[in-house]
Amino acid sequence: MTLADSLKAPQRRINAHRGLVIDVPRWVEAHEYHRIQLARHGMAMHSSGIISGLEVMECDPPAGAVLVYPGAALDQEGRLIVVAEPHRLDLPFNAGGLAHIALQYREVSDSPIRRSGEDQDLPLYTLEVFSISGGKKPPTGPYLELARVQVSGAESVISDANDWRTPTADEIDLRFREQAGHWPTQDVKVGIASIETGSETSIGHLLGTMELIRTVNSEARFRARFAGAFDLSAGVEGCDLLIMAGRDAFSLNAAGQENLAAYLAAGGILFGESCRAGESESREAEAFGQSFQALAEALGIEMIPVDRGHPLLSAHHMFSGAPYGVGGEHSVSAGAGMIYSQGDYGCLWNGGLPGSAATRETIRSAVECGMNLLAYAAQVSYEHSLKTPSP
């Protein structure tokens, strides 16, 4: 049951009166009313996710398993799930693979009894319980993700991540957990475009993006979700904002350009900027910017300066112009879903360039501008959904 399904028809409540026959169907209907109302409240007033606890951590001593600690959660149908005791979950992947550690609401029959004249037992109670699984595929039906682990093989030892933002193989990945809270006014899914070879930890501005998502979810009235890293040649789905950062010139093949065009046409936002961290200097940063401009031209998109009054500067916080970036004053341009910044905000979201501390004011302004970026992407996605016919 979704919130939309629940609200399609008025809720019917039994009107008690003298002589009313209380049979099994009426008894069930009377009690279902309260269960449905409670679920409607949960879905309408709160976002689904983890309410408290449910931490996923390594075992002591570490093994090919994880420990899920006690806590509470609200699933997508407004049902409360309470885990009262620690739960050990083994991940016996002989050939390795991605384990999805998920929490799911379940109901089981309890206390079977047999009435006179019946040929089978009937349960006296229904227990509202849960299951915690770690399969290679997420479970079917509503579930809450607690963690992921990229298991390398049968002898893997699972451990806590060195850095929660960039977990590696056999480390617990907590980036896809969702916290419950007040119902968000908007929802935005943020992805990272992987345009350079190497591990996920080398993707430009991944660290800053994770920090920005965490800030948004603790301070804003909308909720941000990490959608993962995307190879543009394979397509982009389930992502409202795609961040593309790099330190040198790049090019996309025909498939990548076609997929990106489809993504933009579907209401997605692409945010590009050069990253000055590491060996990059202004020359390399300029080369990346030229590549991004060439990509826009190949897609038939005209990039124009973002000036005062553009919704990007007022989507959440108010700015009269683009705030200072790593190198001070700079320009931001946009057109038809593509945005380009010379400010290297992604590094500022993570505190600035390595070995070069940025001022608190510069970091705060960059983070607030990043929150505007997410809010703008959420609004564009929402408006596009209103114009798109339902399947």
DAHUJO-V699517 format. One record per residue. N is the residue number from 1. RES is the residue in one letter. SS is DSSP state (a for helix, b for strand, c for the rest). OMEGA is omega in degrees with one decimal (NA if undefined). BURIAL is I if it has 16 or more other C-alpha atoms within 10 Angstrom, else O. Layout:
n->N res->RES ss->SS omega->OMEGA burial->BURIAL
n->N res->RES ss->SS omega->OMEGA burial->BURIAL
//
This chain:
n->1 res->M ss->c omega->175.4 burial->O
n->2 res->T ss->c omega->178.6 burial->O
n->3 res->L ss->a omega->-179.9 burial->I
n->4 res->A ss->a omega->179.3 burial->O
n->5 res->D ss->a omega->-177.2 burial->O
n->6 res->S ss->a omega->-174.9 burial->I
n->7 res->L ss->c omega->-176.1 burial->O
n->8 res->K ss->c omega->-177.5 burial->O
n->9 res->A ss->c omega->177.0 burial->O
n->10 res->P ss->c omega->177.9 burial->O
n->11 res->Q ss->c omega->-177.2 burial->O
n->12 res->R ss->c omega->-179.2 burial->O
n->13 res->R ss->c omega->-179.5 burial->O
n->14 res->I ss->c omega->176.7 burial->O
n->15 res->N ss->c omega->-175.3 burial->O
n->16 res->A ss->c omega->176.2 burial->O
n->17 res->H ss->c omega->-179.2 burial->O
n->18 res->R ss->c omega->179.3 burial->O
n->19 res->G ss->c omega->179.3 burial->O
n->20 res->L ss->c omega->179.4 burial->O
n->21 res->V ss->c omega->177.8 burial->O
n->22 res->I ss->c omega->175.4 burial->O
n->23 res->D ss->c omega->-176.5 burial->O
n->24 res->V ss->a omega->-179.4 burial->O
n->25 res->P ss->a omega->-179.2 burial->O
n->26 res->R ss->a omega->177.4 burial->O
n->27 res->W ss->a omega->179.5 burial->O
n->28 res->V ss->a omega->-178.5 burial->O
n->29 res->E ss->a omega->-178.8 burial->O
n->30 res->A ss->a omega->-178.5 burial->I
n->31 res->H ss->a omega->176.7 burial->O
n->32 res->E ss->a omega->179.2 burial->O
n->33 res->Y ss->a omega->-177.6 burial->O
n->34 res->H ss->a omega->178.2 burial->O
n->35 res->R ss->a omega->-179.2 burial->O
n->36 res->I ss->a omega->178.9 burial->I
n->37 res->Q ss->a omega->178.6 burial->O
n->38 res->L ss->a omega->178.8 burial->O
n->39 res->A ss->a omega->178.1 burial->I
n->40 res->R ss->a omega->177.4 burial->I
n->41 res->H ss->a omega->-179.2 burial->O
n->42 res->G ss->a omega->-177.7 burial->I
n->43 res->M ss->a omega->-175.1 burial->I
n->44 res->A ss->a omega->-172.9 burial->I
n->45 res->M ss->a omega->-175.2 burial->O
n->46 res->H ss->b omega->172.4 burial->I
n->47 res->S ss->b omega->177.9 burial->I
n->48 res->S ss->c omega->179.0 burial->I
n->49 res->G ss->b omega->-177.7 burial->I
n->50 res->I ss->b omega->178.7 burial->I
n->51 res->I ss->b omega->179.0 burial->I
n->52 res->S ss->b omega->175.3 burial->O
n->53 res->G ss->b omega->-178.4 burial->O
n->54 res->L ss->c omega->175.7 burial->I
n->55 res->E ss->c omega->176.4 burial->I
n->56 res->V ss->b omega->-174.1 burial->I
n->57 res->M ss->b omega->179.2 burial->I
n->58 res->E ss->b omega->176.6 burial->I
n->59 res->C ss->c omega->177.1 burial->I
n->60 res->D ss->c omega->0.5 burial->O
n->61 res->P ss->c omega->-179.5 burial->O
n->62 res->P ss->c omega->-178.6 burial->O
n->63 res->A ss->c omega->177.6 burial->O
n->64 res->G ss->c omega->-176.5 burial->I
n->65 res->A ss->b omega->175.3 burial->I
n->66 res->V ss->b omega->174.7 burial->I
n->67 res->L ss->b omega->173.8 burial->I
n->68 res->V ss->b omega->-174.5 burial->I
n->69 res->Y ss->c omega->-177.2 burial->I
n->70 res->P ss->c omega->178.2 burial->I
n->71 res->G ss->b omega->-177.9 burial->I
n->72 res->A ss->b omega->-179.3 burial->I
n->73 res->A ss->b omega->175.7 burial->I
n->74 res->L ss->b omega->-177.6 burial->I
n->75 res->D ss->c omega->-172.8 burial->I
n->76 res->Q ss->c omega->176.9 burial->I
n->77 res->E ss->c omega->175.1 burial->I
n->78 res->G ss->c omega->-177.3 burial->I
n->79 res->R ss->c omega->-179.9 burial->I
n->80 res->L ss->b omega->177.3 burial->I
n->81 res->I ss->b omega->179.7 burial->I
n->82 res->V ss->b omega->174.2 burial->I
n->83 res->V ss->b omega->-171.2 burial->I
n->84 res->A ss->c omega->-175.8 burial->O
n->85 res->E ss->c omega->174.8 burial->O
n->86 res->P ss->c omega->-176.8 burial->O
n->87 res->H ss->b omega->176.9 burial->O
n->88 res->R ss->b omega->-179.0 burial->I
n->89 res->L ss->b omega->177.3 burial->I
n->90 res->D ss->b omega->178.8 burial->O
n->91 res->L ss->c omega->-174.6 burial->I
n->92 res->P ss->c omega->179.5 burial->I
n->93 res->F ss->c omega->-177.2 burial->I
n->94 res->N ss->c omega->-177.7 burial->O
n->95 res->A ss->c omega->-177.7 burial->O
n->96 res->G ss->c omega->180.0 burial->I
n->97 res->G ss->b omega->-178.8 burial->I
n->98 res->L ss->b omega->178.3 burial->I
n->99 res->A ss->b omega->176.8 burial->I
n->100 res->H ss->b omega->-179.6 burial->I
n->101 res->I ss->b omega->-169.7 burial->I
n->102 res->A ss->b omega->175.7 burial->I
n->103 res->L ss->b omega->-175.1 burial->I
n->104 res->Q ss->b omega->175.7 burial->I
n->105 res->Y ss->b omega->178.0 burial->I
n->106 res->R ss->b omega->173.7 burial->O
n->107 res->E ss->b omega->177.6 burial->O
n->108 res->V ss->b omega->179.6 burial->O
n->109 res->S ss->b omega->-177.4 burial->O
n->110 res->D ss->b omega->176.5 burial->O
n->111 res->S ss->b omega->179.5 burial->O
n->112 res->P ss->b omega->176.0 burial->O
n->113 res->I ss->b omega->178.8 burial->O
n->114 res->R ss->c omega->178.4 burial->O
n->115 res->R ss->c omega->178.9 burial->O
n->116 res->S ss->c omega->178.6 burial->O
n->117 res->G ss->c omega->178.8 burial->O
n->118 res->E ss->c omega->-179.7 burial->O
n->119 res->D ss->c omega->177.4 burial->O
n->120 res->Q ss->c omega->178.7 burial->O
n->121 res->D ss->c omega->175.5 burial->O
n->122 res->L ss->b omega->-178.6 burial->O
n->123 res->P ss->b omega->175.6 burial->O
n->124 res->L ss->b omega->-178.1 burial->O
n->125 res->Y ss->b omega->167.2 burial->O
n->126 res->T ss->b omega->179.6 burial->O
n->127 res->L ss->b omega->175.6 burial->O
n->128 res->E ss->b omega->-173.0 burial->O
n->129 res->V ss->b omega->-178.1 burial->O
n->130 res->F ss->b omega->171.3 burial->O
n->131 res->S ss->b omega->175.3 burial->O
n->132 res->I ss->b omega->-175.3 burial->I
n->133 res->S ss->b omega->-179.8 burial->I
n->134 res->G ss->b omega->-176.7 burial->I
n->135 res->G ss->b omega->178.4 burial->I
n->136 res->K ss->c omega->173.9 burial->I
n->137 res->K ss->c omega->175.7 burial->O
n->138 res->P ss->c omega->179.1 burial->I
n->139 res->P ss->c omega->175.4 burial->I
n->140 res->T ss->c omega->-178.8 burial->O
n->141 res->G ss->c omega->-178.9 burial->O
n->142 res->P ss->c omega->176.7 burial->O
n->143 res->Y ss->c omega->177.4 burial->I
n->144 res->L ss->b omega->178.9 burial->I
n->145 res->E ss->b omega->177.7 burial->I
n->146 res->L ss->b omega->-179.0 burial->I
n->147 res->A ss->b omega->170.8 burial->I
n->148 res->R ss->b omega->173.9 burial->I
n->149 res->V ss->b omega->173.3 burial->I
n->150 res->Q ss->b omega->-176.0 burial->I
n->151 res->V ss->b omega->-175.1 burial->I
n->152 res->S ss->c omega->-179.1 burial->I
n->153 res->G ss->c omega->-173.9 burial->I
n->154 res->A ss->c omega->-176.6 burial->O
n->155 res->E ss->c omega->-176.5 burial->O
n->156 res->S ss->c omega->172.7 burial->I
n->157 res->V ss->c omega->-175.4 burial->I
n->158 res->I ss->c omega->-179.1 burial->I
n->159 res->S ss->b omega->173.4 burial->I
n->160 res->D ss->c omega->-178.3 burial->I
n->161 res->A ss->c omega->173.6 burial->I
n->162 res->N ss->c omega->177.7 burial->O
n->163 res->D ss->c omega->-174.6 burial->O
n->164 res->W ss->a omega->-177.0 burial->O
n->165 res->R ss->a omega->-177.0 burial->I
n->166 res->T ss->a omega->179.2 burial->I
n->167 res->P ss->c omega->178.4 burial->I
n->168 res->T ss->c omega->-178.9 burial->I
n->169 res->A ss->c omega->178.5 burial->I
n->170 res->D ss->c omega->172.8 burial->I
n->171 res->E ss->b omega->-176.5 burial->I
n->172 res->I ss->b omega->-177.8 burial->I
n->173 res->D ss->b omega->-176.4 burial->I
n->174 res->L ss->c omega->-172.0 burial->I
n->175 res->R ss->c omega->-174.6 burial->I
n->176 res->F ss->c omega->174.8 burial->O
n->177 res->R ss->c omega->177.1 burial->I
n->178 res->E ss->c omega->179.0 burial->I
n->179 res->Q ss->b omega->174.4 burial->I
n->180 res->A ss->c omega->178.3 burial->I
n->181 res->G ss->b omega->175.3 burial->I
n->182 res->H ss->b omega->-177.8 burial->I
n->183 res->W ss->c omega->-177.0 burial->I
n->184 res->P ss->c omega->176.8 burial->I
n->185 res->T ss->c omega->178.5 burial->O
n->186 res->Q ss->c omega->-177.9 burial->I
n->187 res->D ss->b omega->-179.0 burial->I
n->188 res->V ss->b omega->179.4 burial->I
n->189 res->K ss->b omega->-171.8 burial->I
n->190 res->V ss->b omega->177.3 burial->I
n->191 res->G ss->b omega->178.5 burial->I
n->192 res->I ss->b omega->176.6 burial->I
n->193 res->A ss->b omega->178.9 burial->I
n->194 res->S ss->c omega->-177.6 burial->I
n->195 res->I ss->c omega->178.5 burial->I
n->196 res->E ss->c omega->178.4 burial->I
n->197 res->T ss->c omega->179.9 burial->O
n->198 res->G ss->c omega->-177.9 burial->O
n->199 res->S ss->c omega->179.8 burial->O
n->200 res->E ss->a omega->-178.3 burial->I
n->201 res->T ss->a omega->-179.6 burial->O
n->202 res->S ss->a omega->-178.0 burial->O
n->203 res->I ss->c omega->-176.6 burial->I
n->204 res->G ss->c omega->173.9 burial->I
n->205 res->H ss->c omega->175.6 burial->I
n->206 res->L ss->a omega->-178.1 burial->I
n->207 res->L ss->a omega->179.9 burial->I
n->208 res->G ss->a omega->179.2 burial->I
n->209 res->T ss->a omega->178.7 burial->I
n->210 res->M ss->a omega->178.1 burial->I
n->211 res->E ss->a omega->178.9 burial->I
n->212 res->L ss->a omega->178.7 burial->I
n->213 res->I ss->a omega->180.0 burial->I
n->214 res->R ss->a omega->179.5 burial->I
n->215 res->T ss->a omega->179.6 burial->I
n->216 res->V ss->a omega->-176.1 burial->I
n->217 res->N ss->a omega->178.8 burial->I
n->218 res->S ss->a omega->-173.1 burial->O
n->219 res->E ss->a omega->-170.0 burial->O
n->220 res->A ss->c omega->177.6 burial->O
n->221 res->R ss->c omega->173.3 burial->I
n->222 res->F ss->c omega->-173.1 burial->I
n->223 res->R ss->b omega->178.3 burial->I
n->224 res->A ss->b omega->178.7 burial->I
n->225 res->R ss->b omega->176.0 burial->I
n->226 res->F ss->b omega->-177.0 burial->I
n->227 res->A ss->b omega->178.0 burial->I
n->228 res->G ss->b omega->179.3 burial->I
n->229 res->A ss->b omega->-175.4 burial->I
n->230 res->F ss->b omega->169.7 burial->I
n->231 res->D ss->c omega->-173.5 burial->O
n->232 res->L ss->a omega->179.5 burial->I
n->233 res->S ss->a omega->179.0 burial->I
n->234 res->A ss->a omega->178.1 burial->O
n->235 res->G ss->c omega->-179.2 burial->O
n->236 res->V ss->c omega->177.8 burial->I
n->237 res->E ss->c omega->177.2 burial->O
n->238 res->G ss->c omega->-176.9 burial->O
n->239 res->C ss->c omega->178.7 burial->I
n->240 res->D ss->c omega->-179.9 burial->I
n->241 res->L ss->b omega->179.1 burial->I
n->242 res->L ss->b omega->-178.4 burial->I
n->243 res->I ss->b omega->-180.0 burial->I
n->244 res->M ss->b omega->179.8 burial->I
n->245 res->A ss->b omega->179.5 burial->I
n->246 res->G ss->b omega->-175.6 burial->I
n->247 res->R ss->c omega->-177.6 burial->I
n->248 res->D ss->c omega->178.5 burial->I
n->249 res->A ss->c omega->178.8 burial->O
n->250 res->F ss->c omega->174.6 burial->I
n->251 res->S ss->c omega->177.0 burial->O
n->252 res->L ss->c omega->176.3 burial->O
n->253 res->N ss->c omega->-176.0 burial->O
n->254 res->A ss->a omega->179.6 burial->O
n->255 res->A ss->a omega->179.1 burial->O
n->256 res->G ss->a omega->179.1 burial->I
n->257 res->Q ss->a omega->178.8 burial->I
n->258 res->E ss->a omega->179.2 burial->O
n->259 res->N ss->a omega->179.3 burial->I
n->260 res->L ss->a omega->177.5 burial->I
n->261 res->A ss->a omega->178.4 burial->I
n->262 res->A ss->a omega->178.9 burial->O
n->263 res->Y ss->a omega->179.8 burial->I
n->264 res->L ss->a omega->179.6 burial->I
n->265 res->A ss->a omega->179.9 burial->O
n->266 res->A ss->c omega->177.2 burial->I
n->267 res->G ss->c omega->178.8 burial->I
n->268 res->G ss->c omega->178.1 burial->I
n->269 res->I ss->b omega->175.7 burial->I
n->270 res->L ss->b omega->179.0 burial->I
n->271 res->F ss->b omega->-178.8 burial->I
n->272 res->G ss->b omega->172.4 burial->I
n->273 res->E ss->b omega->177.7 burial->I
n->274 res->S ss->b omega->179.5 burial->I
n->275 res->C ss->c omega->-177.1 burial->I
n->276 res->R ss->c omega->178.9 burial->I
n->277 res->A ss->c omega->178.9 burial->I
n->278 res->G ss->c omega->-174.8 burial->O
n->279 res->E ss->c omega->-173.1 burial->O
n->280 res->S ss->c omega->172.7 burial->O
n->281 res->E ss->c omega->-176.1 burial->O
n->282 res->S ss->a omega->-179.2 burial->O
n->283 res->R ss->a omega->178.6 burial->O
n->284 res->E ss->a omega->179.4 burial->I
n->285 res->A ss->a omega->178.1 burial->I
n->286 res->E ss->a omega->179.1 burial->I
n->287 res->A ss->a omega->177.8 burial->I
n->288 res->F ss->a omega->179.0 burial->I
n->289 res->G ss->a omega->178.0 burial->I
n->290 res->Q ss->a omega->177.4 burial->O
n->291 res->S ss->a omega->179.8 burial->I
n->292 res->F ss->a omega->178.1 burial->I
n->293 res->Q ss->a omega->177.6 burial->I
n->294 res->A ss->a omega->177.2 burial->O
n->295 res->L ss->a omega->178.5 burial->I
n->296 res->A ss->a omega->179.5 burial->I
n->297 res->E ss->a omega->178.6 burial->O
n->298 res->A ss->a omega->179.4 burial->O
n->299 res->L ss->c omega->179.8 burial->O
n->300 res->G ss->c omega->-177.4 burial->O
n->301 res->I ss->c omega->177.3 burial->I
n->302 res->E ss->c omega->179.3 burial->O
n->303 res->M ss->c omega->178.9 burial->I
n->304 res->I ss->b omega->-177.1 burial->O
n->305 res->P ss->b omega->174.2 burial->O
n->306 res->V ss->c omega->-178.1 burial->I
n->307 res->D ss->c omega->179.6 burial->I
n->308 res->R ss->c omega->-177.1 burial->O
n->309 res->G ss->c omega->176.7 burial->O
n->310 res->H ss->c omega->-177.4 burial->O
n->311 res->P ss->a omega->177.6 burial->I
n->312 res->L ss->a omega->-178.0 burial->I
n->313 res->L ss->a omega->-178.7 burial->I
n->314 res->S ss->c omega->-175.6 burial->I
n->315 res->A ss->c omega->179.2 burial->I
n->316 res->H ss->c omega->172.3 burial->I
n->317 res->H ss->c omega->-178.4 burial->O
n->318 res->M ss->c omega->174.8 burial->O
n->319 res->F ss->c omega->173.7 burial->I
n->320 res->S ss->c omega->177.9 burial->O
n->321 res->G ss->c omega->-179.6 burial->I
n->322 res->A ss->c omega->178.4 burial->I
n->323 res->P ss->c omega->-178.9 burial->I
n->324 res->Y ss->c omega->174.9 burial->I
n->325 res->G ss->b omega->-179.1 burial->I
n->326 res->V ss->c omega->-177.8 burial->I
n->327 res->G ss->c omega->-179.3 burial->O
n->328 res->G ss->b omega->-177.4 burial->O
n->329 res->E ss->c omega->-178.7 burial->O
n->330 res->H ss->c omega->-178.5 burial->O
n->331 res->S ss->c omega->173.9 burial->I
n->332 res->V ss->b omega->178.6 burial->I
n->333 res->S ss->b omega->-176.6 burial->I
n->334 res->A ss->b omega->175.6 burial->I
n->335 res->G ss->b omega->172.7 burial->I
n->336 res->A ss->c omega->175.8 burial->I
n->337 res->G ss->c omega->177.5 burial->I
n->338 res->M ss->b omega->178.5 burial->I
n->339 res->I ss->b omega->176.6 burial->I
n->340 res->Y ss->b omega->179.6 burial->I
n->341 res->S ss->b omega->174.2 burial->I
n->342 res->Q ss->c omega->-170.3 burial->I
n->343 res->G ss->c omega->-177.5 burial->I
n->344 res->D ss->c omega->179.6 burial->I
n->345 res->Y ss->a omega->-178.0 burial->I
n->346 res->G ss->a omega->177.0 burial->I
n->347 res->C ss->a omega->178.4 burial->I
n->348 res->L ss->a omega->176.3 burial->I
n->349 res->W ss->a omega->179.9 burial->I
n->350 res->N ss->c omega->174.8 burial->I
n->351 res->G ss->c omega->179.7 burial->I
n->352 res->G ss->c omega->-179.9 burial->I
n->353 res->L ss->c omega->176.3 burial->I
n->354 res->P ss->c omega->177.7 burial->O
n->355 res->G ss->c omega->-179.7 burial->O
n->356 res->S ss->c omega->-175.3 burial->O
n->357 res->A ss->c omega->174.8 burial->O
n->358 res->A ss->c omega->179.5 burial->I
n->359 res->T ss->c omega->179.0 burial->O
n->360 res->R ss->a omega->-179.1 burial->O
n->361 res->E ss->a omega->179.5 burial->O
n->362 res->T ss->a omega->179.1 burial->I
n->363 res->I ss->a omega->-178.0 burial->I
n->364 res->R ss->a omega->179.6 burial->O
n->365 res->S ss->a omega->179.1 burial->I
n->366 res->A ss->a omega->178.7 burial->I
n->367 res->V ss->a omega->178.5 burial->I
n->368 res->E ss->a omega->175.4 burial->I
n->369 res->C ss->a omega->176.3 burial->I
n->370 res->G ss->a omega->176.7 burial->I
n->371 res->M ss->a omega->174.1 burial->I
n->372 res->N ss->a omega->-179.8 burial->I
n->373 res->L ss->a omega->179.8 burial->I
n->374 res->L ss->a omega->179.1 burial->I
n->375 res->A ss->a omega->178.2 burial->I
n->376 res->Y ss->a omega->179.0 burial->I
n->377 res->A ss->a omega->179.0 burial->I
n->378 res->A ss->a omega->-178.8 burial->I
n->379 res->Q ss->a omega->178.0 burial->I
n->380 res->V ss->a omega->179.3 burial->I
n->381 res->S ss->a omega->-179.7 burial->I
n->382 res->Y ss->a omega->179.8 burial->I
n->383 res->E ss->a omega->177.9 burial->O
n->384 res->H ss->a omega->179.4 burial->O
n->385 res->S ss->a omega->179.4 burial->O
n->386 res->L ss->a omega->-177.7 burial->O
n->387 res->K ss->a omega->-177.1 burial->O
n->388 res->T ss->c omega->179.9 burial->O
n->389 res->P ss->c omega->176.9 burial->O
n->390 res->S ss->c omega->-179.7 burial->O
n->391 res->P ss->c omega->NA burial->O
//
